[in-house]
Amino acid sequence: MRTVPIKLPNAPMQLPQASVLGLGCAAMLGRTGRRDSLSALTAAYDAGITFYDTARSYGYGACEGLLGEFFAGSKRESVLLCTKFGILPANPTGWKQRLKPLARAAVQVFPGLRSVARRQAADQFVPGQFSVATLRSSLETSLRELKTDYVDILLLHAAPIGALAQDDLMEEMARMRDAGKLRVAGISGEQDVVAAAFLQRPPVLQTAQFALNIFNMEFTGETAKAASSMFLVANHPFGGPDGVTQCRQRIARMRTSAALPDSLRLKLAADDDLLLPEVVLNSILTGTGVSVVIPAMMQPKHLRSNIQAVESCRFSPEELASVRIALCTAD
């Protein structure tokens, strides 16, 4: 698996190299049960994935514990664990906990229940928790669950713009970094929040995670500039089912676009399963300043196709730049 170094000004500790694909763990012990979650972790680790993205709220608060169990021992030093604080799980104990496997089975049998399940799941979280006290207690819980004495990356989770002005919060994150409890601090959030972080640049925030896909590909103009001093991670690269559909439609239109050279149109005309991930993942990873992209890879077939897409891309950097522009402008 291709990796990239993490080069940050004044970084207090050397970080392992990051695989350009990261495994997003949001579904683990939520939509995905324990057995399938462990299978996804095993497949990713065996394939050379080193970047694992979790949060205090994932899996209704249980995801970090699963990762701590899996990475205990010698595996820990070879991976990057990225977790987040600011959204707290509502602790679904008792009968709610026991119903989770039944709910997953019901959604598999009746896919129409998925939207209902999402609404119910939203009630199990408490967002917007960005006090210093919450930061301290959340990180201590994360360290205990992950069975480690430090996290590689700690992010403010879905932070509002106002969090950037919380000097006490920024200072506490810096103290935690200096104490060795975290290696790099950063922010995750909507595009406007991340753009504000790029401009304001509180010194402690050295990394950012954000959605990047067909619906906001123009944001790469900002990420390319920010990458000189920040480590950038993109998530939701396919933009969900609607994004996949629209991307396929735009690729189809690019095949007949007179604005693109014949050689590129010929590559886009290929009829194979790797075309979409090659276009999407490499457009995000090439020439944008983004170092890691986190697609959905809970199924082994998705893991394999995504790895192959970034390991043997048929497009040159110049062609990917043209594709990225076309993805932004095609209607």
C-alpha positions as CSV (number, residue, x, y, z in Angstrom):
1,M,0.0,0.0,0.0
2,R,1.4,3.4,-1.0
3,T,2.3,5.6,1.9
4,V,3.2,9.3,2.4
5,P,5.3,11.0,5.1
6,I,3.7,13.4,7.5
7,K,5.8,16.5,7.3
8,L,4.7,19.2,9.8
9,P,6.5,22.3,11.0
10,N,7.7,21.9,14.7
11,A,6.0,18.4,15.0
12,P,7.1,17.2,18.5
13,M,7.3,13.5,17.5
14,Q,8.1,11.4,14.4
15,L,4.9,9.9,13.0
16,P,4.6,6.7,11.0
17,Q,4.0,7.1,7.3
18,A,0.3,7.3,6.4
19,S,-1.2,5.0,3.8
20,V,-2.9,7.2,1.1
21,L,-6.1,5.2,1.8
22,G,-7.5,5.3,5.4
23,L,-10.1,3.0,6.9
24,G,-13.1,4.9,8.2
25,C,-14.5,3.1,11.3
26,A,-17.8,5.0,11.7
27,A,-19.9,2.0,10.8
28,M,-18.2,-0.4,13.2
29,L,-20.5,-1.7,16.0
30,G,-23.2,0.6,14.6
31,R,-24.4,-0.4,11.1
32,T,-21.8,-3.2,11.0
33,G,-21.6,-5.9,13.7
34,R,-18.5,-7.0,15.6
35,R,-17.6,-10.0,13.3
36,D,-17.7,-8.0,10.1
37,S,-16.0,-5.0,11.8
38,L,-13.1,-7.2,12.8
39,S,-12.9,-8.8,9.4
40,A,-12.7,-5.3,7.8
41,L,-9.9,-4.3,10.3
42,T,-8.0,-7.5,9.5
43,A,-8.3,-7.1,5.7
44,A,-7.2,-3.4,5.9
45,Y,-4.2,-4.2,8.2
46,D,-3.1,-7.1,6.0
47,A,-3.3,-4.9,2.9
48,G,-1.0,-2.3,4.4
49,I,-3.5,0.3,5.5
50,T,-1.9,2.3,8.3
51,F,-4.5,5.2,8.8
52,Y,-7.5,4.4,11.0
53,D,-10.2,7.0,11.6
54,T,-12.5,6.7,14.6
55,A,-14.2,9.0,17.1
56,R,-15.5,8.9,20.7
57,S,-19.0,8.7,19.3
58,Y,-18.5,5.9,16.7
59,G,-20.2,2.6,17.4
60,Y,-22.3,4.3,20.1
61,G,-19.1,4.8,22.0
62,A,-17.8,1.2,21.5
63,C,-15.7,1.6,18.3
64,E,-12.6,2.8,20.0
65,G,-12.6,-0.2,22.3
66,L,-12.7,-2.5,19.3
67,L,-9.7,-0.8,17.7
68,G,-7.9,-1.0,21.1
69,E,-8.5,-4.7,21.2
70,F,-7.4,-5.2,17.6
71,F,-4.2,-3.0,17.7
72,A,-3.0,-4.1,21.2
73,G,0.6,-5.1,21.3
74,S,3.1,-4.9,18.4
75,K,0.5,-3.6,15.9
76,R,0.1,-0.3,17.7
77,E,3.4,1.3,16.7
78,S,2.9,0.5,13.0
79,V,-0.4,2.5,12.6
80,L,-1.9,5.9,12.9
81,L,-4.9,6.2,15.1
82,C,-7.0,9.3,14.5
83,T,-9.9,9.9,16.9
84,K,-12.1,12.9,17.6
85,F,-13.9,14.6,20.5
86,G,-16.9,16.9,20.6
87,I,-19.7,14.5,19.9
88,L,-20.5,12.2,22.8
89,P,-22.4,8.9,22.7
90,A,-25.6,8.7,24.6
91,N,-24.6,5.3,26.2
92,P,-27.2,2.9,24.8
93,T,-27.3,0.4,27.6
94,G,-29.8,-2.3,28.5
95,W,-32.5,-3.1,26.0
96,K,-31.3,-0.5,23.4
97,Q,-27.9,-2.2,23.3
98,R,-29.4,-5.6,22.9
99,L,-31.6,-4.4,20.0
100,K,-28.7,-3.2,17.9
101,P,-28.1,-6.6,16.2
102,L,-31.8,-7.0,15.5
103,A,-31.9,-3.5,14.0
104,R,-29.0,-4.3,11.7
105,A,-30.7,-7.5,10.5
106,A,-34.0,-5.7,9.9
107,V,-32.2,-3.1,7.7
108,Q,-30.6,-5.9,5.7
109,V,-33.9,-7.5,5.0
110,F,-35.9,-4.3,4.6
111,P,-33.5,-1.6,3.1
112,G,-36.4,0.9,3.3
113,L,-35.9,1.0,7.1
114,R,-32.4,2.6,6.7
115,S,-33.7,6.1,6.9
116,V,-35.7,5.3,10.0
117,A,-32.5,3.7,11.5
118,R,-30.5,6.8,10.8
119,R,-33.1,9.0,12.5
120,Q,-33.1,6.8,15.6
121,A,-29.3,6.7,15.6
122,A,-29.1,10.5,15.6
123,D,-30.8,10.5,18.9
124,Q,-28.0,8.5,20.4
125,F,-25.4,11.4,20.2
126,V,-24.8,14.7,21.9
127,P,-23.0,17.1,19.5
128,G,-21.3,20.4,20.1
129,Q,-19.3,19.4,23.3
130,F,-16.2,21.6,23.1
131,S,-15.4,22.6,26.6
132,V,-12.0,22.0,28.1
133,A,-13.5,19.6,30.7
134,T,-15.1,17.6,27.9
135,L,-11.8,17.6,26.0
136,R,-10.0,16.2,29.0
137,S,-12.5,13.5,29.9
138,S,-13.1,12.5,26.2
139,L,-9.4,12.0,25.5
140,E,-8.8,10.0,28.7
141,T,-11.7,7.8,27.7
142,S,-10.3,7.4,24.2
143,L,-6.8,6.5,25.5
144,R,-8.3,3.9,27.8
145,E,-10.6,2.4,25.1
146,L,-7.8,2.4,22.5
147,K,-5.4,0.8,25.1
148,T,-2.7,3.3,24.3
149,D,-1.0,6.2,26.1
150,Y,-1.2,8.5,23.1
151,V,-3.3,9.1,20.0
152,D,-1.5,10.1,16.8
153,I,-4.2,12.6,15.7
154,L,-7.0,14.2,17.8
155,L,-9.6,16.2,15.9
156,L,-12.4,18.5,17.0
157,H,-15.4,16.6,15.7
158,A,-17.8,18.5,13.4
159,A,-16.7,21.7,15.1
160,P,-18.4,25.1,14.6
161,I,-16.5,28.1,13.5
162,G,-16.7,29.5,17.0
163,A,-14.5,26.7,18.3
164,L,-11.6,28.3,16.5
165,A,-11.8,31.3,18.9
166,Q,-11.8,29.2,22.1
167,D,-8.3,30.0,23.2
168,D,-8.6,27.9,26.3
169,L,-9.5,24.9,24.2
170,M,-6.5,25.5,21.8
171,E,-4.2,25.9,24.7
172,E,-5.3,22.7,26.4
173,M,-4.8,20.8,23.2
174,A,-1.3,22.2,22.9
175,R,-0.6,21.1,26.5
176,M,-1.8,17.6,25.8
177,R,0.4,17.5,22.7
178,D,3.4,18.7,24.7
179,A,2.6,16.1,27.4
180,G,2.7,13.3,24.7
181,K,-1.0,12.4,25.0
182,L,-1.5,13.3,21.3
183,R,1.0,13.8,18.5
184,V,-1.0,16.1,16.2
185,A,-4.2,18.2,16.8
186,G,-6.6,19.3,14.2
187,I,-10.2,19.9,13.2
188,S,-12.9,18.1,11.2
189,G,-16.0,19.9,10.0
190,E,-17.9,21.4,7.2
191,Q,-16.1,23.2,4.3
192,D,-16.7,26.7,5.7
193,V,-15.3,25.8,9.1
194,V,-12.2,24.1,7.5
195,A,-11.7,27.1,5.2
196,A,-11.8,29.4,8.3
197,A,-9.2,27.2,10.0
198,F,-7.0,27.5,6.9
199,L,-7.2,31.3,7.2
200,Q,-7.1,31.7,11.0
201,R,-4.6,28.9,11.6
202,P,-4.6,28.5,15.4
203,P,-1.0,27.2,15.8
204,V,-2.0,23.9,17.5
205,L,-4.2,22.8,14.6
206,Q,-1.9,21.1,12.1
207,T,-4.3,18.8,10.4
208,A,-7.8,19.0,9.0
209,Q,-10.4,16.4,7.8
210,F,-13.3,17.3,5.5
211,A,-15.6,15.9,2.9
212,L,-14.2,16.2,-0.7
213,N,-16.2,14.8,-3.6
214,I,-18.0,15.8,-6.8
215,F,-20.2,18.2,-4.9
216,N,-17.3,20.4,-3.7
217,M,-14.3,19.5,-5.8
218,E,-13.5,23.2,-6.3
219,F,-12.4,23.3,-2.7
220,T,-9.1,21.8,-3.9
221,G,-8.0,25.3,-4.7
222,E,-7.9,26.0,-1.0
223,T,-6.5,22.7,0.1
224,A,-3.5,22.9,-2.3
225,K,-2.5,26.2,-0.6
226,A,-3.1,24.9,3.0
227,A,-1.0,21.7,2.4
228,S,2.3,23.5,2.9
229,S,1.7,23.7,6.6
230,M,-1.1,21.2,7.3
231,F,-1.7,17.5,6.9
232,L,-5.0,17.1,5.0
233,V,-7.4,14.2,5.0
234,A,-10.5,13.9,2.8
235,N,-13.5,11.8,3.6
236,H,-16.8,10.9,1.8
237,P,-15.0,10.9,-1.6
238,F,-17.8,9.2,-3.5
239,G,-20.5,11.5,-2.1
240,G,-22.9,8.7,-1.2
241,P,-25.3,7.1,-3.7
242,D,-26.2,10.4,-5.4
243,G,-22.6,11.2,-5.8
244,V,-21.8,7.9,-7.4
245,T,-24.6,8.3,-9.9
246,Q,-23.7,11.9,-10.8
247,C,-20.0,11.0,-11.2
248,R,-20.9,8.2,-13.6
249,Q,-23.1,10.7,-15.5
250,R,-20.3,13.2,-15.7
251,I,-17.7,10.7,-16.8
252,A,-20.2,9.7,-19.6
253,R,-20.4,13.3,-20.7
254,M,-16.6,13.7,-20.6
255,R,-16.2,10.9,-23.1
256,T,-17.8,13.1,-25.8
257,S,-16.3,16.5,-24.6
258,A,-14.4,18.3,-27.3
259,A,-12.6,20.2,-24.5
260,L,-10.7,17.0,-23.6
261,P,-7.9,15.4,-25.7
262,D,-8.7,12.2,-27.5
263,S,-6.3,10.1,-25.5
264,L,-8.1,11.1,-22.2
265,R,-11.5,10.5,-23.7
266,L,-10.4,7.0,-24.8
267,K,-9.3,6.2,-21.2
268,L,-12.6,7.5,-19.8
269,A,-14.4,5.2,-22.3
270,A,-13.1,2.1,-20.6
271,D,-15.8,-0.2,-19.4
272,D,-14.4,-1.7,-16.2
273,D,-15.1,-1.6,-12.4
274,L,-12.0,0.3,-11.6
275,L,-12.7,3.4,-13.7
276,L,-14.9,5.1,-11.1
277,P,-12.6,4.7,-8.1
278,E,-9.5,5.6,-10.2
279,V,-11.2,8.8,-11.3
280,V,-12.5,9.8,-7.9
281,L,-9.7,8.7,-5.6
282,N,-6.8,9.9,-7.7
283,S,-8.5,13.2,-8.6
284,I,-8.6,13.9,-4.8
285,L,-5.1,12.6,-4.1
286,T,-3.2,14.2,-7.0
287,G,-2.3,17.9,-7.1
288,T,-4.7,18.9,-4.3
289,G,-2.5,18.8,-1.2
290,V,-4.6,16.0,0.2
291,S,-2.5,13.2,1.7
292,V,-5.1,10.6,2.7
293,V,-8.6,9.8,1.5
294,I,-11.1,7.8,3.5
295,P,-13.6,5.9,1.3
296,A,-16.1,3.4,2.6
297,M,-14.2,0.1,2.7
298,M,-16.1,-2.2,5.1
299,Q,-16.6,-4.8,2.3
300,P,-13.5,-6.6,1.1
301,K,-14.3,-6.0,-2.6
302,H,-14.4,-2.3,-2.0
303,L,-11.0,-2.4,-0.2
304,R,-9.5,-4.4,-3.0
305,S,-10.8,-2.1,-5.8
306,N,-9.8,1.1,-4.0
307,I,-6.3,-0.1,-3.3
308,Q,-5.9,-1.2,-6.9
309,A,-7.2,2.2,-8.1
310,V,-4.6,4.2,-6.2
311,E,-1.8,1.7,-6.8
312,S,-2.0,1.5,-10.6
313,C,-3.8,4.5,-11.9
314,R,-4.1,4.8,-15.7
315,F,-4.3,8.6,-15.6
316,S,-1.3,11.0,-15.6
317,P,-1.3,13.9,-13.1
318,E,-2.1,16.3,-16.0
319,E,-5.0,14.2,-17.1
320,L,-6.3,14.0,-13.5
321,A,-6.2,17.8,-13.3
322,S,-8.3,18.0,-16.5
323,V,-10.7,15.4,-15.0
324,R,-11.0,17.3,-11.8
325,I,-11.9,20.5,-13.6
326,A,-14.5,18.6,-15.7
327,L,-16.0,17.0,-12.6
328,C,-16.5,20.5,-11.1
329,T,-18.0,22.1,-14.2
330,A,-20.0,19.3,-15.9
331,D,-23.8,19.7,-15.6
